[in-house]
Amino acid sequence: MDKYNKLRIEWDCRRGMLELDKIIMPFYKAHFDQLTDNKKDIFIRLLASTDLQLFSWFFNGSQSEDAEVQAMVEYIQDVQKTNVR
């Protein structure tokens, strides 16, 4: 049995803001399977955040108090920048 419930994670990737949907879901679909288990756990913790927190971290330059979650935000942003080029 898979440790990660992929249907649940995919559901949690669906956010109430289009801007977040354009970042989180594509990252999940393209990169989640390649993450280490520790990074997967951090990503799942990130998904437990509110849309307002996520929006603030991704778009307003605010930072999460959780250093690992903040590192994941920055990683997702870096991946997105690389894919846009």
C-alpha positions in Angstrom: 0.0 0.0 0.0 1.2 3.4 -0.9 2.2 5.6 2.0 0.6 8.7 0.4 -3.0 8.9 -0.5 -2.6 10.5 -3.9 -6.3 11.2 -4.4 -6.5 13.0 -1.1 -3.3 15.0 -1.9 -4.6 16.0 -5.3 -7.9 17.1 -3.7 -6.0 19.2 -1.2 -4.0 20.8 -4.1 -7.3 22.3 -5.4 -7.5 25.7 -3.8 -10.1 28.5 -3.8 -7.8 30.9 -5.7 -7.0 30.5 -9.3 -3.5 31.9 -8.8 -2.7 29.2 -6.3 -4.2 26.5 -8.6 -1.8 27.6 -11.3 1.1 27.0 -9.0 0.3 24.1 -6.7 -1.5 21.6 -8.9 1.1 21.7 -11.8 3.9 21.3 -9.3 2.1 18.3 -7.7 1.4 16.6 -11.0 4.9 17.1 -12.4 7.2 16.8 -9.3 5.5 15.1 -6.3 6.5 11.6 -7.3 10.2 12.6 -7.5 10.3 14.2 -4.1 11.9 12.4 -1.2 9.5 11.1 1.5 10.6 14.0 3.8 9.9 16.6 1.1 6.5 14.9 0.4 5.6 15.3 4.0 6.6 18.9 4.0 4.5 19.5 0.8 1.5 17.9 2.6 2.1 20.2 5.6 2.2 23.2 3.1 -1.2 22.1 1.8 -2.7 22.3 5.3 -2.2 26.0 5.2 -5.0 28.4 4.4 -5.3 30.0 0.9 -4.6 33.4 2.4 -1.3 32.1 4.0 -0.3 30.4 0.7 -1.2 33.5 -1.3 0.9 35.6 1.0 3.9 33.3 0.8 3.8 32.9 -2.9 2.8 36.4 -4.0 3.4 38.9 -1.3 6.9 37.9 -0.1 5.7 36.9 3.4 7.5 33.9 4.9 6.2 30.9 6.8 7.3 30.6 10.4 8.0 26.9 9.5 11.5 26.9 7.9 10.8 23.7 6.0 7.5 24.9 4.6 9.2 28.2 3.6 11.9 26.2 1.8 9.2 24.2 0.0 7.5 27.5 -1.1 10.9 28.7 -2.5 11.5 25.4 -4.2 8.1 25.5 -5.9 8.7 29.1 -7.0 12.1 28.1 -8.4 10.6 25.2 -10.3 7.9 27.5 -11.7 10.4 30.1 -12.8 12.5 27.4 -14.5 9.4 26.0 -16.3 8.3 29.4 -17.6 11.6 30.1 -19.3 
